[in-house]
Amino acid sequence: MGSLTLIVIVCLTSVGAYLAGTRFVGLRRTHLKEAAVEAVESLGLAAAFLLANLAVGIALIVGLRTLTGRFISVYVVNDAALAVLSLLQALVFQRWRRGSG
């Protein structure tokens, strides 16, 4: 039931954003598909950045363990903020790529 509630909420806010965008902001309906494709590309980039950030974090922890001989938990990189920061990296990279092309 909780998942269905979230889907309904997201659908309602998406319809609201669509109506506000087309009526008040002047966005074109024909550009919606292009925007959706770009959003999916950004999510793919976010996943790639998340994997890279996790790999670098784990490598640093293993390296520090080796160099110092002290135990450092790998769970340090298990933080939701890393996913948010990876998404931010992806959005900036996507915008940079779009502006450079």
C-alpha positions as CSV (number, residue, x, y, z in Angstrom):
1,M,0.0,0.0,0.0
2,G,2.9,2.4,0.8
3,S,4.4,2.0,-2.6
4,L,1.1,2.6,-4.3
5,T,0.7,5.8,-2.3
6,L,4.1,7.0,-3.4
7,I,3.3,6.3,-7.0
8,V,0.0,8.2,-6.7
9,I,1.8,11.2,-5.1
10,V,4.5,11.3,-7.8
11,C,1.9,11.0,-10.6
12,L,-0.2,13.9,-9.1
13,T,2.8,16.2,-8.7
14,S,4.0,15.2,-12.3
15,V,0.6,16.1,-13.7
16,G,0.6,19.4,-11.7
17,A,4.1,20.2,-13.0
18,Y,3.0,19.4,-16.6
19,L,0.0,21.7,-16.3
20,A,1.9,24.5,-14.7
21,G,4.7,24.1,-17.2
22,T,2.5,24.2,-20.3
23,R,0.1,26.9,-19.1
24,F,2.2,29.3,-17.1
25,V,5.8,28.8,-17.9
26,G,5.4,28.3,-21.7
27,L,7.0,24.9,-22.0
28,R,6.2,22.9,-25.1
29,R,4.5,19.5,-24.9
30,T,6.7,18.3,-27.7
31,H,9.8,18.7,-25.6
32,L,8.6,16.4,-22.8
33,K,9.9,13.2,-24.4
34,E,13.4,14.8,-24.9
35,A,13.3,15.9,-21.2
36,A,12.4,12.4,-20.1
37,V,15.2,10.8,-22.1
38,E,17.7,13.3,-20.6
39,A,16.4,12.5,-17.1
40,V,16.9,8.8,-17.7
41,E,20.4,9.6,-19.0
42,S,21.1,11.6,-15.8
43,L,20.0,8.7,-13.7
44,G,22.3,6.4,-15.5
45,L,25.2,8.8,-15.0
46,A,24.2,9.0,-11.3
47,A,24.5,5.2,-11.0
48,A,27.9,5.3,-12.7
49,F,29.1,8.1,-10.4
50,L,27.8,6.2,-7.4
51,L,29.7,3.0,-8.4
52,A,32.8,5.1,-9.0
53,N,32.5,6.9,-5.7
54,L,32.0,3.6,-3.9
55,A,35.0,2.0,-5.6
56,V,37.2,4.9,-4.8
57,G,36.0,5.0,-1.2
58,I,36.5,1.3,-0.6
59,A,40.0,1.5,-2.3
60,L,40.9,4.4,0.0
61,I,39.8,2.5,3.1
62,V,41.6,-0.7,2.1
63,G,44.7,1.4,1.3
64,L,44.5,3.1,4.7
65,R,44.1,-0.2,6.4
66,T,47.2,-1.5,4.7
67,L,49.3,1.6,5.4
68,T,48.3,2.2,9.0
69,G,47.5,-1.3,10.2
70,R,44.3,0.1,11.8
71,F,40.8,-1.1,11.1
72,I,38.6,1.3,9.2
73,S,35.1,0.2,8.5
74,V,33.9,0.0,4.9
75,Y,30.5,1.0,6.2
76,V,31.8,4.6,6.2
77,V,30.9,4.8,2.5
78,N,27.4,3.4,3.2
79,D,25.7,6.8,3.5
80,A,22.6,8.0,1.7
81,A,24.4,11.4,1.2
82,L,26.8,9.6,-1.2
83,A,23.8,8.8,-3.5
84,V,22.6,12.4,-3.4
85,L,26.1,13.7,-4.1
86,S,26.5,11.2,-7.0
87,L,23.2,12.5,-8.5
88,L,24.5,16.1,-8.1
89,Q,27.7,15.1,-9.9
90,A,25.7,13.5,-12.7
91,L,23.5,16.6,-13.1
92,V,26.5,18.9,-13.3
93,F,28.3,16.6,-15.7
94,Q,25.1,16.3,-17.9
95,R,24.7,20.0,-18.0
96,W,28.4,20.5,-18.8
97,R,28.2,18.0,-21.6
98,R,25.1,19.6,-23.1
99,G,26.8,23.0,-23.0
100,S,30.0,21.8,-24.6
101,G,28.3,20.1,-27.5
